[in-house]
Amino acid sequence: MEKRFGLVLIAGLALSGCAGGPQAAGSDGVNDPMEGVNRKVHGFNKGVDTLLFKARPGQPRSIDNGFTRAVSHAGSNLSLPGKVVNSLLQGRPEPAVKNTFRFVINSTIGLAGLFDPAGTSFALPEQDTDFGETLAVWGMGEGVYVELPVYGPSTARDALGRVVDIAMNPVGQVLEGADATAASATRVAGKVADRKRFGGVIESVLYDSADSYAQSRLLYLQMRRHQLAGKENDDAQAWDPYEDPYAQ
């Protein structure tokens, strides 16, 4: 436990200078002073994706079937306790209650999350959130754009949030030994299943774009800023998530 808190502290000290204070975004709405390093990380990530996941000629880019959906559901189900905690930290009890019921239903009736009766039969879709959003609610600025190894596009604030989510995951605090390993493996398998399910969209960005780095950055910032619209407590000017920052 102490090691996890130490990891969070180190990450916070390293990223706080990037994530706080006024945003130094350029006229295109992108704050990417580390673009050179980010592009190298993007090249690494793209190489890993090419090696492990890219569809070969004649193969479908997307594989969305009962198996991939079940694995995806199981991985997503294990993320729900962390989302409950984040909703409470944000002062939002309603999504916390909904995710709690969703977790209980899918962990039991849904056979450890392999199926989604909470969503299909009980009208309880996942209430998505994370510690990056919690930091936004608390007033931390977006910070610089960063691309993380393996995890991909992020910002300084979201990178710190990701570290906290991993370190403070309630499932990881409760399970030990083989159970903890199995839970971690399920989470990873769920991410792999998501990659296969949405492979068509991902590969169109990575392999069909003239500049996959710029396209990935643009889409991530659009998605994230739209997701957090109205939830940030900083002095940044309002930003239209549908405006193309590269438009002249």
ROGUDO-665973 format. One record per residue (C-alpha): residue number from 1; residue in one letter; x negated, y, z. Coordinates in Angstrom, 2 decimals, always signed. Each point is the difference from the previous one (the first is absolute). Layout:
<lotis>
LOTI   pos   code        c1        c2        c3
LOTI   NUM      A         X         Y         Z
...
</lotis>
This chain:
<lotis>
LOTI   pos   code        c1        c2        c3
LOTI     1      M     +0.00     +0.00     +0.00
LOTI     2      E     -2.81     +2.43     +0.90
LOTI     3      K     -1.69     -0.68     -3.32
LOTI     4      R     +3.19     +0.90     -1.84
LOTI     5      F     +0.31     +3.29     +1.87
LOTI     6      G     -3.66     +0.68     -0.78
LOTI     7      L     +0.63     -0.58     -3.69
LOTI     8      V     +2.92     +2.42     +0.05
LOTI     9      L     -2.07     +2.61     +1.82
LOTI    10      I     -2.87     -0.24     -2.47
LOTI    11      A     +2.34     +0.23     -2.96
LOTI    12      G     +1.79     +2.94     +1.54
LOTI    13      L     -3.22     +1.92     +0.56
LOTI    14      A     -1.18     -0.74     -3.52
LOTI    15      L     +3.23     +1.05     -1.68
LOTI    16      S     +1.36     +2.75     +2.24
LOTI    17      G     -2.11     +2.62     -1.70
LOTI    18      C     +1.42     -1.04     -3.36
LOTI    19      A     +3.62     -0.29     +1.00
LOTI    20      G     +0.60     +3.03     +2.18
LOTI    21      G     +0.32     +3.68     -0.73
LOTI    22      P     +1.02     +1.76     -3.22
LOTI    23      Q     -0.01     -2.07     -3.12
LOTI    24      A     -2.70     +0.83     -2.53
LOTI    25      A     +1.84     -1.40     -3.00
LOTI    26      G     -0.86     +1.36     -3.41
LOTI    27      S     +2.40     +1.67     -2.39
LOTI    28      D     +1.08     -3.45     -1.18
LOTI    29      G     +1.24     -0.90     +3.49
LOTI    30      V     -2.72     -2.63     +0.52
LOTI    31      N     -2.53     +0.22     +2.83
LOTI    32      D     -2.72     -2.39     -1.18
LOTI    33      P     -3.47     +1.33     +0.85
LOTI    34      M     -1.36     -3.57     +0.19
LOTI    35      E     +1.08     -0.93     -3.51
LOTI    36      G     -3.40     -1.39     -0.96
LOTI    37      V     -0.03     -2.46     +2.91
LOTI    38      N     +3.70     -0.73     -0.42
LOTI    39      R     -0.49     -0.93     -3.64
LOTI    40      K     -2.71     -2.47     +0.95
LOTI    41      V     +2.30     -1.60     +2.57
LOTI    42      H     +2.78     -0.05     -2.61
LOTI    43      G     -2.34     -1.79     -2.40
LOTI    44      F     -0.73     -2.58     +2.69
LOTI    45      N     +3.71     -0.46     +0.77
LOTI    46      K     +0.82     -0.33     -3.68
LOTI    47      G     -2.74     -2.60     -0.39
LOTI    48      V     +1.41     -2.03     +2.89
LOTI    49      D     +3.49     +0.21     -1.49
LOTI    50      T     -1.31     -1.06     -3.42
LOTI    51      L     -1.76     -2.99     +1.52
LOTI    52      L     +2.80     -1.19     +2.25
LOTI    53      F     +3.32     +1.17     -1.37
LOTI    54      K     -0.03     +1.39     -3.53
LOTI    55      A     +2.23     -2.03     -2.28
LOTI    56      R     -1.86     -1.91     -2.67
LOTI    57      P     +1.08     +0.18     -3.66
LOTI    58      G     +3.31     -1.76     -0.44
LOTI    59      Q     +0.84     +0.15     +3.71
LOTI    60      P     +2.76     +2.21     +1.45
LOTI    61      R     -1.20     +3.02     +1.93
LOTI    62      S     +2.79     -0.35     +2.55
LOTI    63      I     +1.01     -3.19     +1.79
LOTI    64      D     +3.16     +0.62     +2.00
LOTI    65      N     +1.54     -3.29     +1.02
LOTI    66      G     +1.28     -1.71     +3.12
LOTI    67      F     -3.47     -0.88     +1.22
LOTI    68      T     -1.59     +3.45     -0.36
LOTI    69      R     +3.08     +1.65     +1.52
LOTI    70      A     -0.08     -2.38     +3.00
LOTI    71      V     -3.69     +0.67     +0.66
LOTI    72      S     +0.56     +3.74     -0.43
LOTI    73      H     +2.93     -0.08     +2.44
LOTI    74      A     -2.04     -1.89     +2.60
LOTI    75      G     -2.86     +2.49     -0.15
LOTI    76      S     +2.35     +2.96     +0.12
LOTI    77      N     +1.87     -1.47     +2.95
LOTI    78      L     -3.18     -0.02     +2.09
LOTI    79      S     -0.47     +3.71     -0.64
LOTI    80      L     +3.35     +0.90     +1.56
LOTI    81      P     -1.11     +0.18     +3.69
LOTI    82      G     -2.61     +2.60     -0.96
LOTI    83      K     +2.65     +1.99     -1.86
LOTI    84      V     +2.20     -0.11     +3.10
LOTI    85      V     -2.81     +1.48     +2.09
LOTI    86      N     -0.69     +2.73     -2.56
LOTI    87      S     +3.66     +0.98     -0.20
LOTI    88      L     +0.09     +0.37     +3.79
LOTI    89      L     -3.19     +2.07     -0.05
LOTI    90      Q     +1.69     +2.25     -2.56
LOTI    91      G     +3.03     +0.42     +2.25
LOTI    92      R     +2.28     -1.93     -2.38
LOTI    93      P     +1.81     -2.73     +1.93
LOTI    94      E     +2.50     -0.92     -2.74
LOTI    95      P     -2.50     -1.51     -2.48
LOTI    96      A     -1.77     -1.63     +2.94
LOTI    97      V     +3.21     -1.76     +1.03
LOTI    98      K     +0.79     -1.03     -3.58
LOTI    99      N     -3.48     -1.46     -0.54
LOTI   100      T     +0.22     -1.82     +3.33
LOTI   101      F     +3.24     -1.71     -1.01
LOTI   102      R     -1.43     -0.70     -3.44
LOTI   103      F     -3.06     -1.67     +1.53
LOTI   104      V     +2.07     -2.15     +2.36
LOTI   105      I     +2.42     -1.12     -2.73
LOTI   106      N     -2.65     -0.76     -2.62
LOTI   107      S     -2.30     -1.71     +2.51
LOTI   108      T     +2.79     -2.39     +1.03
LOTI   109      I     +2.68     -0.43     -2.63
LOTI   110      G     -2.48     +0.95     -2.70
LOTI   111      L     -2.44     -2.75     +1.01
LOTI   112      A     -2.96     +2.09     +1.22
LOTI   113      G     +0.72     +2.68     -2.58
LOTI   114      L     -0.13     -2.18     -3.10
LOTI   115      F     +3.52     +1.16     -0.84
LOTI   116      D     +1.74     +3.34     +0.45
LOTI   117      P     +3.50     -0.55     +1.44
LOTI   118      A     -0.30     +3.31     +1.87
LOTI   119      G     -0.10     +1.84     -3.31
LOTI   120      T     +2.35     -2.18     -2.04
LOTI   121      S     +2.65     -0.87     +2.60
LOTI   122      F     -0.30     +2.57     +2.79
LOTI   123      A     -0.75     +3.17     -1.99
LOTI   124      L     -3.22     +0.65     +1.90
LOTI   125      P     -2.65     +1.00     -2.56
LOTI   126      E     -3.51     +0.65     +1.24
LOTI   127      Q     -0.57     +3.48     +1.42
LOTI   128      D     -3.50     +0.63     -1.28
LOTI   129      T     -2.46     +2.10     +1.97
LOTI   130      D     -3.59     -0.07     +1.25
LOTI   131      F     -2.39     +1.87     +2.26
LOTI   132      G     -0.98     +2.29     -2.86
LOTI   133      E     +3.58     +1.25     +0.05
LOTI   134      T     -0.16     +0.25     +3.78
LOTI   135      L     -3.06     +2.24     -0.32
LOTI   136      A     +1.88     +2.14     -2.54
LOTI   137      V     +2.91     +0.36     +2.42
LOTI   138      W     -2.46     +0.99     +2.73
LOTI   139      G     -1.39     +2.74     -2.21
LOTI   140      M     -3.19     -1.40     -1.52
LOTI   141      G     -0.71     +1.23     -3.53
LOTI   142      E     -0.38     -2.32     -2.96
LOTI   143      G     -3.74     +0.57     -0.34
LOTI   144      V     -2.16     -0.99     -2.91
LOTI   145      Y     +0.86     -2.75     -2.45
LOTI   146      V     -1.98     -3.21     +0.51
LOTI   147      E     -0.01     -3.39     -1.67
LOTI   148      L     -0.63     -2.77     +2.50
LOTI   149      P     -1.76     -3.26     -0.89
LOTI   150      V     +2.61     -2.72     -0.65
LOTI   151      Y     +2.86     +2.11     +1.42
LOTI   152      G     -0.14     +2.53     -2.83
LOTI   153      P     +1.39     +3.57     -0.18
LOTI   154      S     +0.43     +1.88     +3.25
LOTI   155      T     -0.60     +3.33     +1.73
LOTI   156      A     -2.07     +0.79     +3.07
LOTI   157      R     +3.14     +0.01     +2.13
LOTI   158      D     +1.32     -3.25     -1.44
LOTI   159      A     -3.40     -1.67     +0.31
LOTI   160      L     -0.07     +0.82     +3.70
LOTI   161      G     +3.59     -1.17     +0.28
LOTI   162      R     -0.88     -3.29     -1.64
LOTI   163      V     -2.79     -0.61     +2.52
LOTI   164      V     +2.39     +0.65     +2.88
LOTI   165      D     +2.70     -2.23     -1.51
LOTI   166      I     -2.49     -2.86     -0.26
LOTI   167      A     -1.47     +0.50     +3.47
LOTI   168      M     +3.29     +0.52     +1.80
LOTI   169      N     +2.12     -2.58     -1.85
LOTI   170      P     +2.36     -1.42     +2.68
LOTI   171      V     -0.07     -3.44     -1.62
LOTI   172      G     -3.77     -0.07     +0.34
LOTI   173      Q     +0.28     +0.98     +3.65
LOTI   174      V     +2.41     -2.82     +0.81
LOTI   175      L     -1.43     -2.90     -2.01
LOTI   176      E     -3.36     -1.63     +0.67
LOTI   177      G     -2.24     -2.59     -1.58
LOTI   178      A     +1.47     -2.04     -2.83
LOTI   179      D     +3.32     +1.85     +0.18
LOTI   180      A     -1.70     +3.35     -0.50
LOTI   181      T     -2.01     -1.40     -2.90
LOTI   182      A     +3.14     -1.42     -1.61
LOTI   183      A     +1.79     +3.34     +0.37
LOTI   184      S     -2.91     +1.87     -1.59
LOTI   185      A     -0.15     -2.52     -2.84
LOTI   186      T     +3.73     +0.43     -0.58
LOTI   187      R     -0.36     +3.78     -0.17
LOTI   188      V     -2.79     -0.34     -2.58
LOTI   189      A     +1.98     -2.57     -1.98
LOTI   190      G     +2.94     +2.39     -0.02
LOTI   191      K     -2.15     +2.73     -1.54
LOTI   192      V     -1.26     -2.42     -2.64
LOTI   193      A     +3.59     -1.01     -0.77
LOTI   194      D     +0.95     +3.67     -0.35
LOTI   195      R     -2.87     +0.46     -2.45
LOTI   196      K     +1.33     -2.85     -2.12
LOTI   197      R     +3.64     +1.14     +0.23
LOTI   198      F     -0.78     +3.53     -1.15
LOTI   199      G     -2.91     -0.90     -2.23
LOTI   200      G     +1.54     +1.61     -3.08
LOTI   201      V     +0.07     +3.47     +1.58
LOTI   202      I     -3.41     -0.35     +1.64
LOTI   203      E     -1.76     -1.27     -3.10
LOTI   204      S     +1.53     +2.67     -2.21
LOTI   205      V     -1.67     +2.58     +2.25
LOTI   206      L     -3.32     -1.78     +0.40
LOTI   207      Y     -0.50     -1.32     -3.52
LOTI   208      D     +2.21     +2.02     -2.34
LOTI   209      S     -0.80     +3.51     +1.26
LOTI   210      A     -2.64     +2.17     -1.64
LOTI   211      D     -1.26     +0.87     +3.50
LOTI   212      S     +1.22     -2.55     +2.52
LOTI   213      Y     -1.57     +1.88     +2.92
LOTI   214      A     +1.79     +3.27     -0.74
LOTI   215      Q     +3.26     -1.84     -0.71
LOTI   216      S     -0.19     -2.00     +3.25
LOTI   217      R     -0.77     +3.15     +1.97
LOTI   218      L     +2.88     +1.90     -1.58
LOTI   219      L     +2.56     -2.75     +0.57
LOTI   220      Y     -1.09     -0.58     +3.60
LOTI   221      L     +0.15     +3.68     +0.94
LOTI   222      Q     +3.38     +0.40     -1.70
LOTI   223      M     +1.41     -3.03     +1.80
LOTI   224      R     -1.43     +0.90     +3.40
LOTI   225      R     +0.91     +3.67     -0.08
LOTI   226      H     +3.51     -0.86     -1.10
LOTI   227      Q     +0.26     -2.57     +2.80
LOTI   228      L     -1.12     +2.52     +2.62
LOTI   229      A     +1.89     +3.01     -1.40
LOTI   230      G     +1.50     +1.97     +2.87
LOTI   231      K     -1.78     -2.08     +2.65
LOTI   232      E     -3.32     +1.79     +0.15
LOTI   233      N     -0.56     +2.69     +2.59
LOTI   234      D     -2.78     +2.02     -1.57
LOTI   235      D     -0.49     +3.26     -1.87
LOTI   236      A     -0.40     -1.54     -3.44
LOTI   237      Q     +2.16     +1.49     -2.70
LOTI   238      A     +2.94     -2.01     -1.27
LOTI   239      W     -1.01     -2.36     -2.78
LOTI   240      D     +2.23     -1.43     -2.67
LOTI   241      P     -0.69     -3.79     -0.14
LOTI   242      Y     +1.21     -0.15     -3.60
LOTI   243      E     -2.27     +2.77     -1.23
LOTI   244      D     -2.95     -1.27     -2.02
LOTI   245      P     -3.08     +1.57     +1.63
LOTI   246      Y     -1.94     -0.56     -3.24
LOTI   247      A     +2.45     +1.98     -2.12
LOTI   248      Q     -1.49     +3.20     -1.35
</lotis>
